[in-house]
């Protein structure tokens, strides 16, 4: 890593001309330091887990101080060993606290847009502006590359330490999990057809007057509850396959729908009061579990 700092600059075609252009931006961008900090914090407040990493006034104050320092050094014109080591230490800190790389990439998108906006305001649509944007763009890309290096290094270290058998098992496990995930979606599709068939059958019995009218309507309502829960569960699983978090609340919602359907059916039978009370208790417990999980998910946002 230490020997590669100069290579990194060469790979990004970051030259002395770029350094000189960025140094000229320093007096311009210094004027917007406080505005940068304010807008940056407004931006990251939209991240779901910001409060997880910045949960105390002390941490926020320290982070703002370090962020301001990084912002000022960005335009210092000194991009030597010491500068890159500071970036690498920041990267190691991010890995240590478990900060997702997605947040880093997203933050740099904001930073790039902020800086370009200020350059446009100060320099207008000129050749000087175009060259300055190119140079600062290279430097931001270098920063992002180094800030995510520790993540790649940690993954490679863990993988390299595995034996051949462990690597084989890991690769097989990942593929097997993918197959199970898609198998679950396929199973939900099949179940949804059965659920719709159940709805169609009960609806047919209602139309043909084979069952009591009230009983038939309640049964159909129960069928619709089941279908709704299956659709929600399928949506959650598809979202999970696309990279989102899997919501266990969807399974609980399906269980609640199934028990509610049972309650609707037996509610017309006075002799089943004990069964009704038992099912009511189950719904209460499931609803409490759903509420607790939902509140936990809201707090983590």
C-alpha positions, 0 to 999 in steps of 0.5 A: 500500500505504501509503495503504491501511492505514487502509482495511484496518482499515475493511474489516475493521470494526476499531474502537477498541472492538476495540483496547481489548478486545485491550489488555485481553488483553495481561496475560493472553496475556503469561503464555503467551508461552513456551508459544506459542513452544514449541507453535508450533514443535512445530506447524510441525515437521510441515511437510515443508519446515520444515528447508529454511527453518530449517536452522541453530540461528542461524536458529531462534534469530532466528526465535523472537526475531522470532516472540516480538516479533510475538506481544507486539506483537499485543496492544500496542494500537498498530496504526499505520503502523509496525505495518503496515510491519513486517508488510509487511516480514515478507511480503517476507521470506517471498516472498524465501525462497520460503515457500509461502503454505500454510504461512502460512495453516496457521500462522495457523489454529494461532495462532487456535486457541491464542489462543482456547483461552487466552481460554476458560481465562481468561474462560470462556463470558462476553459479554466472552469472545465480544467478545474473540474477535471482536476478536482474530479481526479483527486476526489476519485483518488480519495474514494479509491483510498478510502475504500481500500481497507474494505478490499484489503480486509476481504482479501485477507480473510479470503486468503487465510482460508484453506482450499476446502474452506474457499470451495465450501464458501463458494458452494454455500453462496451459490446454494443460498442463491438457489434457495432464494430463487426457489423461495420466490418460485414456491411463493408463486406456486402458493399464490396460485393455490391461494387464488384457487382457494378463493375461486372455489369459495367464491363458486360455492357462495354463488351456487348457494352451497354454503351459508351466505354470511359464512361464505363472505367471511371465508372469501374475506379470509382468502383475500387476506391470505392472498394479500399477505402472499403478495407482500411476502413476495414483494419483500423477497424480490426486494431482498434479491435486489440487495435490500434487507429482508423484512421478517415482518412480512412472514408475521403478516402472513401468519396473522392473515392465516389466523384471522382467516381461521377466526372469521370462519369459526366466529359463526360457531358459538360452540367454539368460543374456546378456540376463538379465544385461543386464536385471538391470543395468537393474533395478539402475540403475533401483532405485538411481535410485528409492532416490536419489529416495526419499531426496531426497524424505524429506530434504525432508519 
